């Protein structure tokens, strides 16, 4: 009988902590704990919330009668770190130092590794992170833009994308190291990636490039953007909010909800229909460009993320790109499972833990 590994997973968000308890691949308990604004306001710096979030984890274990020392591993969502290859990383002092200092930016996900490591410190349990958003395996040519002062950098849905690629390979009998995929993660942000033999050699930056999204502007005509920035109508902060948060569908039709969009289209809103069609058109165009990056050698195009739950979007995008490769749809994103499986591969000696460079 195979060994059963108990894995605790924590995915800290700005207003919530998502927790999962796994026995090997099976999730046996799950909980989302919301953190009211008045609670987080008492801890203005992200790292000030460590004790608060650790208490939530301890309470979760007590609720399910789990003694911390019986855990095989604790896994946290990877935060803003230096660019690193895809993989499962053991939490080490250099990771903790970069996250605690917010060296590469401050975000709630920075808490993931720090929280996981508290169990290493208290109980000697291994702690890991898996595929943070800064995973960078770019082909050198992919870094270039027309200005040497502005190289392309990847910020993308690495955790979910790599998880669904592995899931697709397992389901359909593909060898990850021998096949290529184009993956579109469609949510509030959208990233499209070229996965070549298990490596993401190119991907659209989810904050500043690619198609426009429910709430982001995507790539824009640069001269017009410069004129807008110097028009005197907007502050720097307001421009940034237009690009990320108030762009895309929000800017055009006042909503980021695909369900609202569907309802309005069904009610005959032609303007809404056209904006929605334009977003799908841009997603398809981006997918086509990444098929070209892989020289047309693609075994599956994968559509995933929350947007993959919207049938009109899937049908619209597929109508453009089904000529390139079969479409595989993986709705939603199961980040807790992706984190647990990353740790499980290491615990089973199916993969070596990666070392974060000091």
VOMILUM-28838 format. One line per 3 residues: their letters; for each residue x, y, z negated of N, C-alpha, C. Coordinates in pm, whole numbers. Atoms other than C-alpha are relative to their C-alpha. Last residue first. Layout:
N
A	X Y Z X Y Z X Y Z  ...
This chain:
358
XXX	-24 -103 102 2068 3357 326 35 134 67  -136 -58 2 1925 3142 604 11 113 -102  12 -141 -33 1610 2946 510 137 64 -8
XXX	-66 -89 94 1688 2575 512 -12 144 49  -88 -100 -59 1445 2342 688 60 86 -111  33 -137 35 1304 2032 517 101 97 61
XXX	-92 -57 97 1375 1717 717 -47 141 -37  -67 -122 -45 1081 1550 885 92 47 -111  24 -9 -145 913 1210 865 65 124 60
XXX	-127 8 -74 1072 1157 524 -22 -9 151  -6 134 -61 727 1089 375 128 -23 78  8 99 109 762 1388 140 10 -142 53
XXX	-129 1 71 880 1602 435 -1 -107 -111  -101 52 -94 585 1515 657 137 -9 -67  9 147 -5 354 1561 358 103 -61 94
XXX	-70 56 116 474 1918 305 2 -152 4  -141 -37 -14 373 2020 657 83 -55 -115  -62 96 -92 50 1821 622 147 32 23
XXX	-17 130 67 -46 2020 313 72 -100 90  -105 -14 100 15 2354 486 28 -134 -68  -126 -16 -72 -186 2255 793 117 13 -97
XXX	-45 132 -48 -465 2122 570 134 10 71  -35 81 117 -491 2454 387 52 -137 42  -134 -32 47 -472 2649 712 42 -83 -120
XXX	-6 67 130 -771 2480 871 140 18 -56  -139 22 38 -845 2718 1158 3 -58 -141  -40 -38 134 -1169 2746 1346 148 -19 -24
XXX	59 -118 63 -1271 2555 1657 53 25 -140  -12 33 142 -1029 2314 1828 -53 121 -78  52 -102 92 -1117 2320 2200 10 -52 -144
XXX	27 67 127 -906 2124 2452 -41 107 -100  21 -86 117 -916 2247 2811 -30 -86 -122  120 25 80 -769 2032 3090 -5 89 -124
XXX	-16 121 83 -496 2205 3291 -131 -25 -73  -140 22 35 -444 2493 3537 22 -133 -72  -73 44 -118 -781 2502 3718 146 -36 -32
XXX	10 147 -7 -958 2515 3382 71 -56 123  -127 70 20 -820 2868 3344 -7 -151 11  -119 -53 -68 -1084 3107 3478 118 -97 -2
XXX	32 -12 -143 -1408 2923 3396 118 54 80  -28 126 -70 -1251 2821 3066 -27 10 149  -145 14 -16 -1246 3182 2945 34 -125 81
XXX	-49 -109 -84 -1618 3229 3009 149 -14 26  43 23 -139 -1726 2889 2877 59 106 94  -71 118 -50 -1521 2927 2558 -34 -24 147
XXX	-141 -37 -18 -1651 3281 2502 79 -117 59  -12 -87 -119 -2013 3180 2564 145 42 26  10 69 -130 -1968 2881 2324 8 93 121
XXX	96 -77 -81 -1842 3091 2027 -10 -63 139  133 45 40 -1675 2856 1773 -110 67 83  29 125 -72 -1344 2902 1957 -131 -62 -44
XXX	65 -30 -128 -1351 3262 1834 -33 -123 81  143 -22 21 -1274 3139 1482 -76 28 127  35 -118 77 -940 3002 1591 -151 16 -12
XXX	20 23 142 -860 2757 1873 -28 132 -71  68 -118 50 -848 2721 2250 -38 -26 -144  74 16 125 -591 2466 2368 -59 135 -40
XXX	22 -135 49 -472 2445 2730 -91 -12 -121  127 -45 54 -342 2094 2786 5 150 -28  88 117 7 -71 1910 2983 -137 36 -58
XXX	78 -9 125 107 2220 3108 -95 -118 -7  -3 135 56 380 2221 3374 -63 1 -138  118 77 -39 281 2535 3564 -6 -140 -57
XXX	-12 42 -141 629 2685 3541 -113 -93 44  -30 143 3 602 2700 3161 7 -61 140  -122 13 80 623 3081 3171 45 -146 -5
XXX	-113 -32 -88 364 3066 3453 132 -13 -75  -14 115 -89 118 2887 3223 118 22 93  -79 97 76 195 3169 2981 7 -136 70
XXX	-139 -44 2 83 3428 3235 88 -98 -76  -63 23 -130 -237 3235 3304 147 40 1  -26 143 -10 -324 3233 2935 71 -32 131
XXX	-116 27 86 -286 3611 2927 35 -148 3  -117 -52 -72 -521 3649 3225 128 -27 -80  -31 93 -109 -774 3423 3055 125 44 76
XXX	-51 123 62 -766 3631 2736 44 -98 108  -136 -26 45 -798 3949 2944 62 -122 -69  -86 -16 -118 -1101 3818 3132 145 20 -41
XXX	-24 137 -48 -1260 3706 2805 93 0 120  -88 65 96 -1218 4058 2668 34 -142 44  -134 -56 -18 -1362 4208 2987 99 -62 -97
XXX	-58 62 -119 -1663 3974 2975 143 49 22  -30 139 36 -1735 4090 2619 67 -72 118  -116 -6 88 -1712 4454 2728 43 -141 -40
XXX	-117 -35 -81 -1946 4384 3022 127 6 -86  -39 111 -86 -2201 4197 2812 128 31 76  -65 97 89 -2209 4475 2552 50 -120 80
XXX	-129 -61 34 -2288 4728 2825 81 -94 -90  -93 19 -112 -2559 4495 2960 138 60 -28  -93 -114 8 -2747 4464 2629 110 -18 106
XXX	-6 -75 -125 -3022 4219 2735 91 121 0  107 -100 -1 -3133 4082 2399 7 92 122  127 72 -19 -2922 3771 2458 -120 94 4
XXX	2 44 -141 -2621 4001 2503 -132 -72 29  26 -119 -82 -2699 4171 2172 -5 -35 149  140 -41 18 -2730 3837 1994 -34 120 88
XXX	88 99 -64 -2403 3708 2137 -146 44 -8  -14 -18 -144 -2223 4029 2038 -91 -96 75  74 -121 -37 -2358 4011 1686 4 22 149
XXX	141 37 13 -2232 3650 1661 -89 120 36  40 65 -125 -1897 3763 1800 -144 -46 -6  66 129 17 -1869 4002 1506 -42 -58 136
XXX	-103 101 -25 -1614 4281 1555 -59 -140 -8  6 121 82 -1880 4550 1596 118 -90 34  31 -21 140 -1905 4910 1718 -11 -122 -87
XXX	143 26 28 -1937 4854 2092 -35 0 -148  90 -7 -115 -1615 4980 2250 -147 -8 -40  -11 -129 -67 -1394 5062 1951 -106 16 109
XXX	43 -103 94 -1508 4768 1740 -2 136 68  146 -4 1 -1479 4536 2041 -53 109 -93  71 113 -59 -1111 4622 2078 -151 16 0
XXX	-12 14 -145 -969 4881 1840 -90 -109 53  111 -73 -61 -1063 4993 1490 9 -3 152  109 -20 95 -859 4748 1285 -121 69 60
XXX	25 121 78 -525 4743 1462 -104 30 -106  -63 114 -67 -466 4994 1743 -32 -132 -70  65 22 -129 -713 5256 1623 55 -125 68
XXX	129 61 31 -581 5211 1268 -80 -24 128  -25 141 35 -227 5275 1391 -131 -72 -30  -36 72 -124 -345 5593 1564 20 -148 -31
XXX	126 17 -75 -518 5707 1244 25 -73 132  79 105 66 -201 5649 1038 -128 -29 77  -66 128 -27 8 5849 1286 -82 -115 -60
XXX	-124 18 75 -243 6134 1264 62 -133 39  -13 110 95 -499 6185 1540 133 9 -75  130 45 49 -639 6465 1755 12 -102 -114
XXX	37 -76 117 -308 6647 1801 -133 -41 -61  113 -88 -31 -278 6513 2153 -38 91 -115  -43 -140 11 69 6376 2089 -112 99 30
XXX	-75 -19 124 -39 6017 2012 38 147 -21  96 4 111 -305 6027 2285 70 29 -133  78 -124 -5 -47 6139 2542 -100 6 -116
XXX	-88 -108 44 185 5856 2437 -76 132 -3  -13 12 145 -102 5607 2471 87 111 -57  124 -50 60 -183 5733 2820 5 -8 -153
XXX	0 -146 -18 180 5688 2923 -125 60 -64  -89 -71 92 191 5339 2769 -4 152 14  -83 -80 -90 -116 5183 2930 86 97 -80
XXX	63 -121 -52 -232 4958 2644 90 65 105  -90 -82 -81 -158 4604 2522 -78 117 61  -83 74 -93 -397 4475 2255 93 94 75
XXX	0 -57 -135 -649 4719 2108 74 -86 101  -131 -54 -36 -736 4523 1797 3 41 146  -30 -121 77 -1072 4455 1627 136 62 31
XXX	113 -60 70 -1263 4191 1826 34 130 -75  60 101 87 -958 4146 2049 -124 60 -67  68 -63 113 -781 4327 2330 -87 -104 -68
XXX	136 -47 -28 -562 4094 2528 -54 83 -116  100 97 -38 -184 4069 2471 -137 61 25  -8 44 -140 32 4311 2279 -116 -93 31
XXX	-32 -109 -91 68 4510 1957 5 -40 148  27 -135 49 -51 4324 1651 16 107 106  140 -20 34 -89 3967 1777 -35 138 -50
XXX	3 -55 135 246 3966 1954 -143 39 -36  40 -140 7 205 3748 2263 -7 44 -147  133 -20 57 402 3426 2253 -31 148 -1
XXX	50 -135 -26 713 3279 2417 -142 8 -57  -105 -77 -70 939 2976 2364 -46 141 36  72 -114 -56 719 2818 2097 101 93 66
XXX	-53 -132 35 902 2489 2048 -84 108 67  2 -22 144 748 2140 2036 52 134 -45  -62 113 70 840 2036 2389 16 29 -150
XXX	-79 88 -88 753 2378 2531 71 -105 -85  -68 100 84 474 2561 2348 69 -101 94  -52 106 -87 374 2878 2535 82 -95 -87
XXX	-137 51 13 165 3098 2309 30 -108 102  -10 107 -99 -141 3322 2328 146 -43 6  -133 24 -53 -225 3538 2027 -6 -117 97
XXX	-14 106 -100 -557 3698 1941 147 -13 38  -115 -19 -88 -643 3902 1632 8 -118 95  -5 -146 4 -985 3909 1472 119 51 77
XXX	66 -42 125 -988 3549 1595 -12 151 1  95 -110 -20 -881 3364 1908 -72 29 -131  66 -12 130 -570 3147 1896 -86 125 6
XXX	58 -130 30 -488 3073 2259 -70 -9 -135  99 -6 108 -253 2777 2302 -45 145 -18  30 -142 19 -60 2686 2616 -114 6 -100
XXX	136 -47 29 89 2341 2587 -5 152 8  16 -145 13 396 2153 2711 -147 36 -18  112 -64 -68 486 1786 2663 -3 151 -27
XXX	-7 19 -146 794 1574 2588 -106 76 77  -131 -40 -51 880 1656 2226 12 -14 151  -21 -144 16 516 1653 2114 129 46 66
XXX	-123 -17 75 469 1301 2255 30 149 -4  -112 -71 -63 108 1276 2364 121 -1 -93  -113 87 -28 -134 1005 2246 116 67 71
XXX	-2 40 -141 -455 1206 2278 124 -80 39  131 44 -48 -548 1244 1912 8 -59 140  38 122 71 -191 1259 1777 -129 -58 57
XXX	-93 107 -39 -79 1508 2041 -40 -132 -65  34 39 -137 -389 1721 1987 89 -114 47  127 74 6 -331 1727 1610 -41 -51 138
XXX	-30 134 55 34 1825 1657 -126 -86 -4  -80 69 -101 -73 2111 1886 33 -141 -48  93 54 -101 -350 2202 1642 75 -67 114
XXX	82 109 56 -100 2230 1354 -92 -59 106  -83 120 5 153 2430 1559 -79 -119 -57  -35 43 -136 -116 2684 1647 81 -130 -3
XXX	111 70 -63 -261 2702 1296 37 -53 138  44 113 82 67 2781 1121 -112 -78 69  -86 118 -13 215 2993 1399 -54 -121 -74
XXX	69 95 88 -73 3241 1428 75 -134 0  103 84 -60 149 3511 1574 -54 -99 -102  84 8 121 399 3789 1519 -126 -72 46
XXX	123 79 18 674 3743 1776 -63 21 -136  -14 86 118 921 4024 1857 -131 -77 -18  120 71 38 969 4198 2192 30 -88 -121
XXX	10 142 -39 1267 4434 2203 -135 -58 -40  124 64 46 1215 4813 2184 -6 -144 50  30 -40 137 1541 5012 2199 -123 -71 -57
XXX	-85 80 89 1651 4817 2508 -25 35 -147  -80 -90 83 1354 4966 2691 81 -83 -98  -69 -97 -85 1199 4778 2984 80 102 -76
XXX	99 -92 -56 1120 4487 2755 78 94 91  -23 -125 -74 1335 4184 2685 -128 78 25  -20 -113 91 1280 3930 2410 7 135 73
XXX	129 -48 50 1125 3667 2637 15 123 -89  59 -91 -99 1450 3626 2831 -130 62 -51  -66 -131 -1 1618 3484 2518 -62 99 99
XXX	-97 3 -108 1350 3207 2498 68 137 4  5 -62 -132 1178 3280 2173 112 -46 93  -78 94 -81 1184 3036 1882 5 50 144
XXX	-58 -58 -121 1063 3285 1619 89 -103 67  -71 105 -75 833 3188 1333 43 54 135  -122 -52 -62 743 3519 1166 78 -107 75
XXX	33 -76 -122 380 3424 1094 124 49 74  53 -135 24 495 3154 851 -19 76 131  32 -81 -118 529 2791 966 -59 137 -32
XXX	9 63 -132 520 2600 636 -37 104 105  85 -79 -88 623 2700 282 6 -66 138  -26 -20 -142 750 2457 21 -85 113 56
XXX	88 -103 -54 781 2380 -350 43 33 143  -44 -66 -123 923 2062 -503 -103 103 49  72 52 -117 803 1996 -861 50 71 126
XXX	-95 68 -89 1056 2057 -1141 -62 -58 125  18 146 5 775 2131 -1390 98 -76 90  63 52 122 797 2499 -1490 3 -152 -10
XXX	-66 -52 120 1049 2634 -1237 -56 -65 -126  -136 56 0 925 2417 -952 71 39 -128  16 140 41 567 2505 -1048 134 -74 5
XXX	20 0 146 657 2876 -1039 -20 -142 -52  -127 21 71 798 2806 -692 -16 6 -151  -37 141 -8 451 2761 -543 125 -27 -84
XXX	91 78 84 348 3104 -670 37 -148 1  -30 -35 138 655 3274 -520 -87 -81 -96  -122 70 41 615 3091 -192 32 25 -146
XXX	13 145 -13 254 3201 -152 122 -76 -50  17 66 129 287 3554 -293 7 -152 9  -132 8 64 428 3692 32 -7 -72 -135
XXX	-56 133 -27 89 3602 186 141 -15 -59  44 95 102 -52 3913 14 61 -139 20  126 63 -39 156 4134 241 -34 -103 -107
XXX	80 45 113 449 4372 196 -133 -54 49  138 -47 5 704 4402 473 -75 -58 -118  52 0 -137 1036 4254 582 -148 42 5
XXX	-104 -44 -95 1234 4332 267 -54 12 141  76 -45 -120 922 4304 49 95 52 107  -43 -136 -33 1167 4279 -246 -79 61 114
XXX	21 -86 117 986 3979 -392 38 144 27  143 -22 22 960 3816 -50 -25 96 -116  55 -79 -111 1326 3857 49 -148 31 -20
XXX	-58 -135 2 1454 3744 -293 -62 88 109  61 -75 110 1217 3447 -312 50 144 -2  140 -24 -34 1324 3321 29 -65 87 -105
XXX	6 -102 -104 1694 3366 -57 -143 32 47  -22 -138 44 1639 3187 -391 1 104 112  -134 -18 55 1492 2874 -226 18 145 -45
XXX	-10 -135 56 1144 2749 -136 133 11 -75  -5 7 146 1192 2435 76 17 143 -53  -116 -54 70 1095 2515 431 -13 -20 -150
XXX	30 -5 143 863 2316 655 126 40 -74  -33 112 86 908 2389 1026 -47 19 -142  115 71 56 905 2640 1308 47 -113 -90
XXX	65 103 -81 1225 2839 1360 -119 -63 -73  -52 135 24 1297 3155 1157 -70 -99 94  41 97 -103 1258 3533 1199 68 -135 -22
XXX	-76 -20 -123 1325 3710 865 -45 -104 103  -140 33 18 1042 3683 614 78 36 126  -80 -77 -95 687 3815 588 148 -17 -35
XXX	22 -143 -14 496 3543 405 89 64 104  -122 -77 -23 466 3166 417 -32 146 23  -3 -64 -132 146 3023 271 127 82 13
XXX	58 -133 -12 232 2823 -38 5 48 143  -29 -69 -127 286 2451 -89 -69 135 2  88 -117 -9 312 2266 -420 43 80 122
XXX	-53 -123 -61 459 1915 -423 -105 109 -12  -119 36 -79 421 1566 -572 65 123 62  -1 -44 -139 183 1675 -848 130 -43 68
XXX	32 114 -87 167 1466 -1165 0 38 148  -120 81 -21 353 1734 -1369 -26 -122 89  -95 -55 -98 63 1975 -1313 120 -90 28
XXX	-113 -49 77 -190 1751 -1491 108 49 98  -130 32 -57 -503 1725 -1279 109 61 -87  -69 90 93 -840 1715 -1454 133 -50 58
XXX	-1 132 -64 -1025 1869 -1157 86 -100 -79  136 34 -43 -1130 2187 -1336 -6 -142 56  74 45 119 -789 2191 -1509 -142 -44 37
XXX	-49 132 37 -612 2204 -1171 -76 -55 -121  44 94 -105 -828 2495 -1055 44 -143 -35  142 27 26 -771 2683 -1382 -55 -105 98
XXX	7 84 120 -394 2650 -1338 -145 -38 -32  -47 134 -36 -418 2782 -982 -10 -96 -119  104 59 -85 -630 3080 -1089 37 -143 40
XXX	107 40 91 -383 3154 -1369 -113 -68 77  -43 127 60 -104 3154 -1110 -108 -51 -96  26 108 -98 -295 3422 -916 42 -136 -56
XXX	144 9 -28 -314 3661 -1212 -30 -119 91  62 65 117 45 3590 -1318 -150 -20 20  -44 140 14 177 3661 -967 -70 -69 -116
XXX	115 89 11 -33 3975 -911 38 -146 -25  57 -15 134 243 4229 -983 -114 -98 -24  -69 90 92 419 4092 -677 -46 15 -145
XXX	38 141 -21 159 4254 -453 63 -91 -104  -103 69 -77 217 4600 -600 -36 -148 7  -14 -64 -131 -99 4788 -706 108 -63 90
XXX	-132 54 -42 -180 4543 -987 30 53 139  -86 -3 119 -470 4702 -1180 142 -46 32  -43 -139 19 -632 4775 -844 90 15 -122
XXX	-128 -19 -69 -639 4398 -786 52 142 -16  -100 90 59 -908 4357 -1053 136 22 64  -37 -57 130 -1115 4662 -956 105 -87 -71
XXX	-89 -114 -19 -1107 4545 -594 46 58 -134  65 -131 -19 -1258 4210 -689 101 113 7  -61 -94 92 -1041 3898 -644 -62 138 23
XXX	-3 -140 -42 -1239 3618 -483 60 87 -110  22 -90 113 -1149 3259 -565 14 143 50  -38 -136 -35 -1190 3009 -282 -36 90 -117
XXX	65 -112 68 -1189 2646 -387 52 132 56  -27 -127 -66 -1112 2305 -238 -73 110 -76  63 -115 66 -1092 1954 -377 43 127 70
XXX	92 50 103 -1012 1603 -250 -69 114 -74  24 -106 97 -848 1704 79 -106 -47 -99  138 -24 41 -731 1386 248 -10 112 -103
XXX	71 -87 -95 -404 1380 441 -137 46 -48  -47 22 -137 -194 1254 145 -78 93 95  -65 128 20 -404 1319 -163 35 -51 138
XXX	-3 108 -98 -477 1686 -127 61 -125 -59  -70 113 63 -582 1969 -357 -13 -119 94  36 134 -44 -670 2298 -191 82 -104 -73
XXX	-73 109 62 -677 2659 -303 -49 -134 55  57 126 -43 -774 2980 -128 88 -113 -51  -98 108 2 -692 3299 -318 -73 -127 42
XXX	38 133 47 -895 3609 -237 122 -90 -8  114 -8 92 -892 3983 -166 -41 -136 -55  3 -129 68 -555 4037 7 -111 9 -103
XXX	41 -108 -87 -514 3669 84 -9 129 -78  45 -127 57 -317 3402 -99 -37 101 109  -5 -95 -112 -310 3051 53 -52 134 -52
XXX	53 -133 29 -229 2799 -219 21 91 120  -23 -102 -103 -187 2424 -167 -62 131 -44  79 -121 28 -148 2153 -432 39 107 101
XXX	-56 -128 -45 -21 1819 -302 -98 112 -32  94 -106 39 -72 1477 -458 64 135 30  -62 -126 42 123 1210 -269 -110 101 -32
XXX	92 -112 -3 -19 859 -254 70 123 -56  -3 -89 116 238 592 -167 -98 115 18  -84 -117 -13 141 339 99 -14 90 -123
X	84 -119 0 0 0 0 88 125 0
